[in-house]
Amino acid sequence: MEAIRARRRKLRVLRVREGSQRPEVAAVVAAAREAGIAVEAIGDPRFAEITSGVANPQGLALEAEPLPELPLESLLGSIGGEPSTLVALDGVEDPQNLGAIARVAEAAGVSGLILPRRRCAPLSPAAARASAGAIEWLPCARVANLPRTLNQLKSEGFWVFGSDPEASTDLFELPDRALEGRRIVVFGAEGRGLRRGVGRALDHRVRIPLGGQVASLNVSSAAAIFLFELKRRSKLATLR
């Protein structure tokens, strides 16, 4: 449904398993027809073949072209000079984590994702599914060298934050001045964290204070806490 609503990529045909009667299926079919997308009803054997390897396809399969990946300049042009947040990923190779982070980022009002060309999950069907459709709305730019990109964006007025469980700065104690203007938040791979070159490009290395026995959070959970806290603090700052 989100792919049909967003229309950020070419959608070829929606295939529906014959006999699917759920209201949710009917709603997607109606949206596809209204958008001019071909709809094809197919029997169980053919549907099982098309959705092989997909857990719980729910009676629908949408054939679509890949999501577009923008040049960095196009992503920056779409946000202009307004206060905004971008998310960069360093070594997040699991499509489930990429999708979950995209879902959190879109919900938190993030303006786009910056993804390195190497050591990062593709914008695959698995990532789209894990994002619950959020990645259909979130512009994504691929870059050849993430540390170089971060330094370039710093020179253009962005603050660069990095999520690091070993950092000395507490997320909930960031000074107000650090929340002004445009920002990029970088999340690294679970276990490995941020690479050294990425770490050198940070303005603020920040940790989420934990009160239990575990040493760290899943990267998508950390992203949720980090991004919504920045959103909350930024809103408070505008009210003062």
C-alpha positions as CSV (number, residue, x, y, z in Angstrom):
1,M,0.0,0.0,0.0
2,E,2.8,2.4,0.8
3,A,4.5,1.7,-2.5
4,I,1.3,2.5,-4.3
5,R,0.7,5.7,-2.3
6,A,4.3,7.0,-2.6
7,R,4.8,6.2,-6.3
8,R,8.5,6.7,-6.0
9,R,9.3,3.8,-8.3
10,K,7.6,2.1,-11.3
11,L,5.0,-0.4,-10.3
12,R,4.3,-3.0,-13.0
13,V,1.6,-5.4,-11.7
14,L,-0.2,-6.4,-8.5
15,R,-0.8,-10.1,-8.3
16,V,-3.5,-11.3,-5.9
17,R,-4.1,-14.8,-4.7
18,E,-7.5,-16.1,-5.9
19,G,-9.9,-16.3,-3.0
20,S,-8.3,-13.6,-0.9
21,Q,-11.3,-11.9,0.7
22,R,-9.8,-9.8,3.6
23,P,-10.7,-6.1,3.6
24,E,-7.0,-5.2,3.7
25,V,-6.4,-7.0,0.4
26,A,-9.5,-5.3,-1.2
27,A,-8.2,-1.9,-0.1
28,V,-4.8,-2.5,-1.8
29,V,-6.4,-3.8,-5.0
30,A,-8.7,-0.7,-5.1
31,A,-5.7,1.6,-4.6
32,A,-3.7,-0.1,-7.3
33,R,-6.6,0.1,-9.8
34,E,-7.1,3.8,-9.0
35,A,-3.4,4.4,-9.6
36,G,-3.6,2.7,-13.0
37,I,-1.6,-0.4,-11.9
38,A,-2.5,-3.7,-13.6
39,V,-4.1,-6.2,-11.2
40,E,-3.9,-10.0,-11.9
41,A,-5.6,-12.8,-9.9
42,I,-3.6,-16.0,-9.8
43,G,-4.1,-19.5,-8.3
44,D,-2.3,-20.9,-5.3
45,P,0.4,-22.8,-7.1
46,R,1.5,-19.7,-9.1
47,F,1.2,-17.4,-6.1
48,A,3.3,-19.8,-4.0
49,E,6.0,-19.8,-6.7
50,I,6.1,-16.0,-6.9
51,T,6.3,-15.6,-3.1
52,S,8.7,-18.5,-2.4
53,G,10.9,-17.6,0.5
54,V,8.6,-14.8,1.8
55,A,7.1,-15.3,5.2
56,N,3.4,-14.6,5.3
57,P,2.9,-12.8,2.0
58,Q,-0.8,-12.1,2.9
59,G,-2.2,-12.8,-0.5
60,L,-0.4,-10.0,-2.4
61,A,2.7,-9.6,-4.5
62,L,3.7,-6.4,-6.2
63,E,6.1,-6.5,-9.1
64,A,8.1,-3.2,-9.0
65,E,11.3,-1.7,-10.2
66,P,14.0,-1.0,-7.6
67,L,13.8,2.0,-5.3
68,P,15.7,5.0,-6.7
69,E,19.0,5.8,-5.0
70,L,19.7,9.6,-5.3
71,P,23.0,11.4,-5.8
72,L,23.9,13.2,-2.5
73,E,23.4,16.6,-4.2
74,S,19.8,15.7,-5.1
75,L,19.0,14.6,-1.5
76,L,20.5,17.9,-0.1
77,G,18.6,19.9,-2.7
78,S,15.3,18.3,-1.6
79,I,15.8,19.6,2.0
80,G,17.3,23.0,1.1
81,G,18.7,25.0,4.0
82,E,15.9,24.2,6.5
83,P,16.7,22.6,9.9
84,S,16.5,18.9,9.3
85,T,17.9,15.5,10.3
86,L,19.6,13.0,8.1
87,V,20.6,9.5,9.1
88,A,23.8,7.8,7.9
89,L,24.6,4.1,8.3
90,D,28.1,2.7,8.7
91,G,28.4,-1.1,8.1
92,V,24.7,-2.0,8.7
93,E,24.5,-5.0,6.4
94,D,21.4,-6.7,7.7
95,P,18.3,-5.7,5.5
96,Q,16.1,-6.3,8.5
97,N,18.0,-3.7,10.5
98,L,18.1,-1.3,7.5
99,G,14.3,-1.6,7.2
100,A,13.7,-1.2,10.9
101,I,15.9,1.9,11.0
102,A,14.1,3.4,7.9
103,R,10.7,2.8,9.7
104,V,11.9,4.7,12.8
105,A,13.6,7.4,10.8
106,E,10.5,8.1,8.6
107,A,8.3,8.2,11.7
108,A,10.6,10.6,13.4
109,G,10.5,13.0,10.5
110,V,14.0,12.4,9.1
111,S,14.6,13.9,5.7
112,G,16.7,11.1,4.2
113,L,19.2,8.3,4.5
114,I,22.9,8.3,3.5
115,L,24.2,4.8,2.7
116,P,27.7,3.8,1.7
117,R,28.0,1.8,-1.5
118,R,30.1,-0.9,0.4
119,R,29.3,-2.7,3.6
120,C,25.6,-1.7,3.6
121,A,22.4,-3.6,2.9
122,P,20.7,-2.9,-0.4
123,L,17.2,-1.4,-0.7
124,S,15.8,-4.9,-1.2
125,P,12.3,-6.3,-0.9
126,A,13.4,-7.7,2.6
127,A,14.4,-4.1,3.7
128,A,11.2,-2.7,2.3
129,R,9.1,-5.3,4.1
130,A,11.0,-4.8,7.4
131,S,10.3,-1.0,7.1
132,A,6.5,-1.7,6.8
133,G,6.6,0.5,3.7
134,A,8.4,3.5,5.3
135,I,11.3,3.1,3.0
136,E,9.0,4.0,0.1
137,W,8.8,7.5,1.4
138,L,12.4,8.1,2.6
139,P,14.9,9.5,0.1
140,C,18.1,7.5,0.1
141,A,21.5,8.6,-1.3
142,R,24.5,6.3,-1.9
143,V,28.0,7.6,-1.4
144,A,31.4,6.1,-2.2
145,N,33.2,7.3,0.9
146,L,31.2,8.0,4.1
147,P,33.9,9.8,6.1
148,R,34.6,12.1,3.2
149,T,30.9,12.8,2.8
150,L,30.5,13.6,6.5
151,N,33.4,16.0,6.3
152,Q,31.9,17.6,3.2
153,L,28.5,18.1,4.9
154,K,30.2,19.5,8.0
155,S,31.7,22.2,5.8
156,E,28.1,22.9,4.6
157,G,26.8,23.5,8.1
158,F,25.7,20.1,9.3
159,W,26.5,18.9,12.8
160,V,27.5,15.2,12.8
161,F,26.4,13.0,15.7
162,G,27.5,9.4,16.3
163,S,25.8,6.8,18.4
164,D,28.4,5.1,20.5
165,P,27.8,3.1,23.8
166,E,31.3,3.9,25.0
167,A,31.0,7.7,24.5
168,S,31.3,10.0,27.5
169,T,28.5,12.4,26.4
170,D,25.0,11.4,27.6
171,L,22.2,11.7,24.9
172,F,19.8,13.2,27.5
173,E,22.4,15.8,28.6
174,L,23.3,17.3,25.2
175,P,23.5,21.2,25.4
176,D,20.9,23.1,23.5
177,R,23.4,24.7,21.2
178,A,24.2,21.2,19.8
179,L,20.6,20.9,18.6
180,E,20.5,23.9,16.4
181,G,20.4,23.8,12.6
182,R,20.9,20.8,10.4
183,R,22.3,17.5,11.6
184,I,23.4,14.0,10.6
185,V,23.1,11.0,13.0
186,V,25.4,8.1,12.2
187,F,24.6,4.5,13.4
188,G,27.2,1.7,13.1
189,A,27.0,-2.0,12.8
190,E,26.1,-4.0,15.9
191,G,29.3,-5.3,17.5
192,R,31.7,-3.4,15.3
193,G,30.3,0.0,15.9
194,L,31.6,3.0,13.9
195,R,34.7,2.8,11.9
196,R,37.7,4.9,12.8
197,G,37.5,7.2,9.8
198,V,33.8,7.8,10.5
199,G,34.6,8.4,14.2
200,R,37.1,11.1,13.3
201,A,34.4,13.0,11.3
202,L,32.0,13.3,14.3
203,D,31.3,16.5,16.1
204,H,29.5,14.7,18.9
205,R,30.0,11.1,20.0
206,V,26.9,10.3,22.2
207,R,25.8,7.3,24.2
208,I,22.3,6.2,25.3
209,P,22.5,5.7,29.1
210,L,21.4,2.1,30.0
211,G,20.1,1.1,33.4
212,G,20.1,-2.6,33.1
213,Q,22.6,-5.4,32.8
214,V,22.9,-5.6,29.0
215,A,25.7,-3.7,27.4
216,S,24.0,-2.4,24.3
217,L,20.8,-2.2,22.2
218,N,19.8,-3.4,18.8
219,V,20.8,-0.7,16.3
220,S,17.2,0.0,15.3
221,S,16.1,0.3,19.0
222,A,19.0,2.7,19.5
223,A,18.0,4.7,16.5
224,A,14.4,5.0,17.8
225,I,15.6,6.4,21.1
226,F,18.2,8.7,19.6
227,L,16.0,10.2,16.8
228,F,12.9,10.8,18.9
229,E,15.0,12.4,21.7
230,L,16.5,14.8,19.2
231,K,13.0,15.5,17.8
232,R,11.7,16.2,21.3
233,R,14.6,18.4,22.3
234,S,14.5,20.4,19.1
235,K,10.8,21.0,19.6
236,L,11.4,22.2,23.1
237,A,14.1,24.6,21.9
238,T,11.7,26.3,19.5
239,L,9.3,26.9,22.3
240,R,11.7,28.7,24.5
